[in-house]
Amino acid sequence: MTAPLSPVQTAQERPETRATSTANTAPETPDNVPPRPEPGSAELAPYWFARKRYLKEVRRVPELRQRYWSAILLYLLRRVLWSFGFFPILIAVWFPLVMASFNPVVMVNDILPDLQAFVAANPEVQANTLQTLGIAWLSIGFFFLIFDFVLTPFRSPYEYEADVYMRAWEQRHMEKQAQAAAAEPNTVNAPEHALTTTDKHLATRE
């Protein structure tokens, strides 16, 4: 029959159990959370390897190849229409409207004499005027075209499919890591458990 533990021994064992319980149930703080890997670190090497391999496989699919070329044509058509169609016309209408204090009647009255002078001019003057307007239109269009290319780059369907695949790949990778971490034995509380058992044996001997 084992002797009951003394109050001193129970008081010695209680802080250990409280420490283990608080250590196991401590909330995750920014200090406890492991840092995320940087883009150039070796931990992300499997990610980029899987992404490159999937992109090579996707480029062989005929349907995605057709979607890629149609997406390029649609992208270029939109950029050209915006740059050479919308913005030059907007500027050609907006500036005279601003100079006329947003009064369309005044704007038309200011433009009519110039139009009459253009119609009444000789062909050489008309050609020079049209050439000047064409150069202005092309310069404005190319300026907005470059600006639009920078602001709205082309989004490849291959990249979109790769992003969808890599999100699923990350989910599977995180589940595998969680299963591996759960399968590992809990070696943190093993010394404390051994210490409490030795204390109990000493207590029984006493």
Solvent accessible surface area in square Angstrom, and as a share of the most:
residue,aa,sasa,rsa
1,M,244,1.09
2,T,92,0.54
3,A,48,0.37
4,P,127,0.80
5,L,62,0.31
6,S,45,0.29
7,P,111,0.70
8,V,99,0.57
9,Q,40,0.18
10,T,40,0.23
11,A,56,0.43
12,Q,113,0.50
13,E,26,0.12
14,R,147,0.54
15,P,74,0.47
16,E,48,0.22
17,T,75,0.43
18,R,160,0.59
19,A,56,0.44
20,T,27,0.16
21,S,56,0.36
22,T,84,0.49
23,A,76,0.59
24,N,96,0.49
25,T,108,0.63
26,A,54,0.42
27,P,104,0.65
28,E,145,0.65
29,T,57,0.33
30,P,126,0.80
31,D,136,0.70
32,N,95,0.49
33,V,73,0.42
34,P,103,0.65
35,P,126,0.79
36,R,217,0.79
37,P,59,0.37
38,E,124,0.56
39,P,110,0.69
40,G,79,0.76
41,S,40,0.26
42,A,88,0.68
43,E,126,0.56
44,L,45,0.22
45,A,56,0.44
46,P,68,0.43
47,Y,38,0.14
48,W,114,0.40
49,F,133,0.55
50,A,4,0.03
51,R,30,0.11
52,K,129,0.55
53,R,120,0.44
54,Y,48,0.18
55,L,17,0.09
56,K,130,0.55
57,E,92,0.41
58,V,7,0.04
59,R,112,0.41
60,R,179,0.65
61,V,57,0.33
62,P,98,0.62
63,E,129,0.58
64,L,20,0.10
65,R,115,0.42
66,Q,134,0.60
67,R,113,0.41
68,Y,55,0.21
69,W,149,0.52
70,S,61,0.39
71,A,29,0.23
72,I,34,0.17
73,L,120,0.60
74,L,88,0.44
75,Y,33,0.13
76,L,78,0.39
77,L,98,0.49
78,R,132,0.48
79,R,29,0.11
80,V,66,0.38
81,L,108,0.54
82,W,115,0.40
83,S,0,0.00
84,F,29,0.12
85,G,25,0.24
86,F,96,0.40
87,F,50,0.21
88,P,9,0.06
89,I,113,0.57
90,L,79,0.39
91,I,46,0.23
92,A,68,0.52
93,V,77,0.44
94,W,120,0.42
95,F,121,0.50
96,P,43,0.27
97,L,36,0.18
98,V,60,0.34
99,M,163,0.73
100,A,7,0.06
101,S,90,0.58
102,F,118,0.49
103,N,63,0.32
104,P,79,0.50
105,V,100,0.57
106,V,62,0.35
107,M,30,0.13
108,V,73,0.42
109,N,83,0.43
110,D,87,0.45
111,I,64,0.33
112,L,79,0.39
113,P,75,0.47
114,D,98,0.51
115,L,93,0.46
116,Q,121,0.54
117,A,65,0.50
118,F,59,0.25
119,V,113,0.65
120,A,89,0.69
121,A,30,0.23
122,N,83,0.42
123,P,108,0.68
124,E,124,0.56
125,V,72,0.41
126,Q,48,0.21
127,A,59,0.45
128,N,80,0.41
129,T,49,0.28
130,L,104,0.52
131,Q,117,0.52
132,T,88,0.51
133,L,111,0.55
134,G,28,0.27
135,I,107,0.54
136,A,44,0.34
137,W,112,0.39
138,L,80,0.40
139,S,63,0.41
140,I,46,0.23
141,G,0,0.00
142,F,110,0.46
143,F,130,0.54
144,F,44,0.18
145,L,23,0.11
146,I,112,0.57
147,F,107,0.45
148,D,20,0.10
149,F,76,0.32
150,V,111,0.64
151,L,112,0.56
152,T,59,0.34
153,P,97,0.61
154,F,68,0.28
155,R,142,0.52
156,S,17,0.11
157,P,14,0.09
158,Y,15,0.06
159,E,54,0.24
160,Y,115,0.44
161,E,41,0.19
162,A,0,0.00
163,D,30,0.16
164,V,65,0.37
165,Y,58,0.22
166,M,2,0.01
167,R,145,0.53
168,A,47,0.36
169,W,42,0.15
170,E,74,0.33
171,Q,100,0.44
172,R,109,0.40
173,H,72,0.32
174,M,124,0.55
175,E,85,0.38
176,K,137,0.58
177,Q,102,0.46
178,A,63,0.48
179,Q,126,0.56
180,A,58,0.45
181,A,69,0.54
182,A,85,0.66
183,A,84,0.65
184,E,120,0.54
185,P,109,0.68
186,N,107,0.55
187,T,93,0.54
188,V,117,0.67
189,N,42,0.21
190,A,56,0.43
191,P,88,0.55
192,E,67,0.30
193,H,124,0.55
194,A,53,0.41
195,L,91,0.46
196,T,22,0.13
197,T,46,0.27
198,T,71,0.41
199,D,43,0.22
200,K,103,0.43
201,H,116,0.52
202,L,96,0.48
203,A,6,0.04
204,T,55,0.32
205,R,199,0.73
206,E,158,0.71
